[in-house]
Amino acid sequence: MTAGITRICILGGGTAGWMTAAALSRKFKNLGLDLTLIESDQIGTVGVGEATLPHIRFFNQALGIDEPAFMKATEATFKLGIEFCDWGKLGDRYIHPFGDYGLPIDGLDFHQFWLKLRQAEGADRLDAYSYPVLAAERGRFKVPDGNIDQIGSNFGYAYQFDAGLYAGFLRTYSEERGVKRQEGKVADAELDPNSGHIAAVRLEDGSRVEADLFVDCSGFRGLLIEQALETGYDDWSEWLPCNRAVAVPCEANGELVPYTRATARKAGWQWRIPLQHRTGNGHVYWSEFISDDEAAHQLTSTLEGPALAEPKKLFFKTGRRRKFWNRNVVCIGLSAGFLEPLESTSIHLIQEGITTLVELFPKDRIDPLDAEEYNERMGLNFERVRDFLLLHYVATQRDDSAMWRHFRELTVPDSLQEKIDAWLTRGYVLKYEFGVFLPPSWIAVMLGQNLTPAHHDPRVGRYSIEDIRDRLERIRQETARAVDVTPTQAAFLQRYGAASGTSLRAAQP
């Protein structure tokens, strides 16, 4: 690290701020970086994002964090996927797993063989060939052994944790590595008259914090990226119009299953996230079709146990900042944009922002080319998450409410329509260089919501139906046997040393 860019100020704590502080203090250890994080105990954080994607494991691993210790400290459970209820049609359910279906056959995608068998004579549901789906349904879990070519290990996993406890865990980690926390509220930002960069932020107590690079993790307000630099915001309400949420934790009386649940409602959807010590619940909704009081009542009347706090209301506008890196400010977290938590992408987008910043970290000056590359990458990440979320709404046969009728008539972005058309033609999933969701994820949602291809890959035509039937049956049986010998999540947490001491609820075997 040269003398040019040495002072870094992170504005805002919470998950985004402390993840950023932890990563920078680890990655640039012993390179003379001066890291200060400003936050105020008087300002609350959103803190309802408790479900994650498998990529968070690699973030923690890169920090050298012990997994069982982290899980115990954050009351975490394992997550094999997300269960979606009532999205395609009322009564439908499917699980979007963090893993493949079956195994490739002679280099061809497994689902193409399943499509041919299904079209010829019918076949078991595709889930029957997915270890993470079957294990999730039975409340079972183990850590994969790393052999992705073997049934029972060809999957990933994520966590369901208390976001507030995670931020506290990372605060301790960061401060042990030299990050200085400064208590206070920002009153205003001082701009350099020549460069237009932010020279310092002034706190309400009159103190100033100067820096060469600022990371704005101030949440929806975007104190630096928007209020100071007026970067602008691209509103995506045209495609993702849900604009409010209410969240409340409750006592955990249900089974400790290794998956998050998203249940579609008439004007939005409801989440359930099982942690060791409680269950997280929330209702995301479109205020044009339901009142705040009705949305809160719908949530609280369906809790599995007594509420542990008053419902927390959130107001948002889906979209993204027009620039994620503007002058000497990089925005990460809610200050960068917001996409509803339907697929647990909020923390992942924080992670993407941090990882890309580390890769493009300025040496002796802010290079506009680095900022341009950062903006391009993060823009693609946001847009592809947007398309994947929108798929859940438009791949529906529901017409029982005004919201669902709206989505059935919606014109989707060309980037999403291209994906849908390729799938419906012959079960092909277009692949991206940047984008978190791999083909199995798209397959899970499109098939789970009744988008069935008209044809299959013609290359499977050289295989006879008898051959395909025999191959699939062997994989189905192998998958079932692997799940049978997998312990329950509760038993695995105890054995792994990740149990917090909370009385764990075992799922039925």
Summary of the structure (lengths in Angstrom):
residues: 509
radius of gyration: 23.4
end to end distance: 54.4
largest distance: 78.4
contacts: 1757
relative contact order: 0.18
helix: 38%
strand: 20%
